[in-house]
Amino acid sequence: MTFGLKLAPQHRVYAGFAIYSFAMGNIFPRLPDIKRAMAIEDGTLGLSLIGTPIGTLTALTLATPLLERVGFRRALLWLVPLIALVYSIAVHAPGPMALFLMLLPVGLMIGSVEIILNVEADRTEFLLKRRIMNRAHSFWSAGFFGAGLFGGTMAHLGLSPQLHLALVVPMVAVAMALFLGGFEPAPARFAATGGKAPMLARPTLPILVLVAVTLSAMLLEGASIDWSAIYMRTVFDSGPFVAGFTVALFAFSQATTRFFADSFVDRHSPSGVARVLLTAMAAGVLIVFFSPLPLISMLGFTLLGFGSSAIFPLAISAAAQRTDRPAAINVAALSQISFIAFLLGPPLLGFVSDHWGIRSAYGIGIPFIALSLLTAGSLGRRPAAEIINAIPGEAPSTVVQEMEIRAGRA
């Protein structure tokens, strides 16, 4: 028995991404208030926040067999509201260690939802015979944009983070019932082969080059999500609404770029598109680093959202198209190694902020962008449409291979 609105399969996927990101995104505009209440420095806050990515990496590595047994429908309908609920509990943490421990289960649930929604998006692409992946991720950014606006508004009205995040829980629960109540997972795209892939795929030298391409985008996306509100409050003493709106601006520019990214990649070479995005990211970093005014900094964060939008998906596609190993192995190697690098982001940026100021936390992105520009040629120099047309049959799925390797199906 199902309930809720009757929606097309792709619209349910879009709704799932948006509601999930709204559930997880409301805490970020409130990080300045949480930091102030705990009376801690940026470095300590960064160490606390690392609980979420540790939990996420654990789930991405281990959770797929359990999710298959529970069922994607049941898991998704429970996990997204639970993310909002556990966040609302975590903001009651009395200190940084308690916050770290409370964010670990949040990370486990986020990683599980990532698996479900990305696999579902890929299977829906196969069902519809057209691409929806980048557009699905644009709805993730749109949900984050809504979280930034809502969180900034709640902070501006003087609501405590505890009350604000408590209000998010019923909002998310109702939205899930309304838009995902009728969700039924799409059929599996590939049949099981019985072969089990390694838990940690060994990276080859070409995969490590692709990791180098992604480092700047992963680092600066994390910096913009985790630290942009604190940056605005620290550097310009901006009000809570402006700080929250800055987070929303980053998410909005990222969402808009992702919404249209597929058509650009189809017409132009992946390396060419990546270089344009990386150049915009470099401009954004320089603006944030040198900005004398809040409005100029907001422009910088907008450029960071644009620049970081599609670098990692382009690298995933390049890894999957390599012929030295099965695509799933290369995709898993890239994803896992890149995510391990991403774990170092929050404490690294907090450490830099403590010692050299929060502007410098963004300035360290410049050498990573230079590294990405130097290695961007590894993404490929032919338009994606030419590659697809040159291969008999359908282009290989990337995300489902990445996720299904962990279930032993690739």
C-alpha angles and dihedrals in degrees: 000000000000133000139185132059122340106242137168114259094253091049090055089052091050091048091049092054093046097047092044093052091045089053093052099034103063095079095062099069087051097053092098089056092046091049092049093047092052092043092224135142126248093259093055091047089051091054090050092051092053088078090079098055092043089056091044094052090048091053094045088054102041113015104078098084091049092048090051090054095046093043128244094251096053093041095050095047091052103035101054095055088042090057089057091045096050091046088053088054094043093060088065089066110131095211145006097271092052089049091051092051093046092051094055094076089044088057092049090054093044091053091049093050089048089057094047097046097042093048090046091050091052094046089048089052089055091047093050096037092228138089120267102150101100090041090051089054090049087062088053088057090044090055089050089050089055090048091052092051094044093044092048091049093050090050091048090052089053098247113154118245088246094057093039094054091043088059090053092062099069091038090057094042093052092045092051092050092047101044103023101031090100094043115139117176117247117246117278111268099216130037119238116265098190093234115124118218121218118274091230113030113217111242118231123210093263090051091051088053089054089049087056089054092056101043097086094049093047094046096047095042088055091045092052095046097042102033111024094090091047090047092055093046094045102041101036103016086236121181121259094258093054090047092051092044089055090059088049093050091055091050093045094054090045091049094049093050093047091049091062100027098101094061092051093048089049092055102036136039116274091233091052092050090046092052091052090050093046091050090053089048091052090051090050093051092049091049092050091046096050102025116136096188137045093237092054090050090052088055088052093053090048089056090047089056091049094046098046095045105095109011096100096045089051090052091048090054092049091051092050093050094057114108101203093089138004110296093240092058093051093045092049092048092052094045097047097044092045091049092050087054089048089058089067092057104083098047093039093053092044091051092050091047092051093051105032106015133267094278088063090055086069095038092064087067091075098077090046090053090049089053091050092050091051092052099036092101088074089072091072135263100231123088112258091239090060092051093050093047091049094057118076111239126359124343113257118269112242107186097044090050089051092051100036093053086073090055091052093244102113 
